[in-house]
């Protein structure tokens, strides 16, 4: 009778443990899905920041510096301003388009203003805007990287918990089998 109670208790504990492991595996799956989404967000933001920074740096040494000409200032400025506003509002696509809009604005300003003070002002405005948008996305990137690191830590924790429980179950099963075999030998 005591052996039957022991077996029943072991069965109940095993069922409870298996349910708990199933719950942990569901949590782990959810965290992995969140991790994949977060990795994609961080990747996109990294590309945005890198693209803006690279373009901004290239302005100083490029043909777009205050030394060379190009076209259509009013339209280029309107497009640039619209993209700038969207990018500062967090629009990733607008931020990705901002380098080309910057180039168009500078080319247009060069064509209209040559290398005069108005062009120099436009050049400085473009660089300041790119720096501002890059800083905004850098802040968002830093936040997203923290979220990503937190998700990675949670996943690692849950994987360790599951591994520990699985090991505990394995050891408990081995011990139960050994106890059972020892009792069987003792009763003979």
Residue pairs with C-beta under 8 A, 6 or more apart in sequence:
3 180
3 183
10 172
10 176
13 172
14 169
17 165
17 168
17 169
20 165
21 162
21 165
21 166
24 158
24 161
24 162
24 165
25 162
27 158
28 155
28 158
28 159
28 162
31 151
31 154
31 155
31 158
32 155
34 151
35 148
35 151
35 152
35 155
38 144
38 147
38 148
38 151
39 148
41 144
41 148
42 141
42 144
42 145
42 148
44 92
45 92
45 137
45 140
45 141
45 144
46 141
47 96
48 92
48 95
48 96
48 137
49 134
49 137
49 138
49 141
51 96
51 99
52 95
52 98
52 99
52 130
52 133
52 134
52 137
53 134
55 99
55 102
55 103
55 130
56 127
56 130
56 131
56 134
59 65
59 102
59 106
59 123
59 126
59 127
59 130
64 103
64 106
64 107
64 110
64 123
65 123
66 115
66 119
66 120
66 123
67 115
68 110
68 115
69 107
69 110
69 111
69 114
70 104
70 106
70 107
70 108
70 109
70 110
70 111
71 107
71 108
71 111
72 104
72 108
72 111
73 105
73 108
73 109
73 111
73 112
73 113
74 108
75 108
76 101
76 104
76 105
76 107
76 108
76 109
77 105
77 108
79 101
79 104
79 105
80 98
80 101
80 102
80 104
80 105
80 126
80 129
82 94
83 94
83 95
83 97
83 98
83 101
84 94
84 98
84 101
84 129
84 133
86 93
86 94
86 95
87 94
87 95
87 98
87 133
87 136
87 137
88 132
88 133
88 136
90 136
90 140
92 137
95 133
95 137
98 129
98 130
98 133
99 130
102 126
102 129
102 130
105 122
105 126
106 119
106 122
106 123
106 126
109 118
109 119
109 122
109 123
110 119
112 118
112 119
113 119
113 122
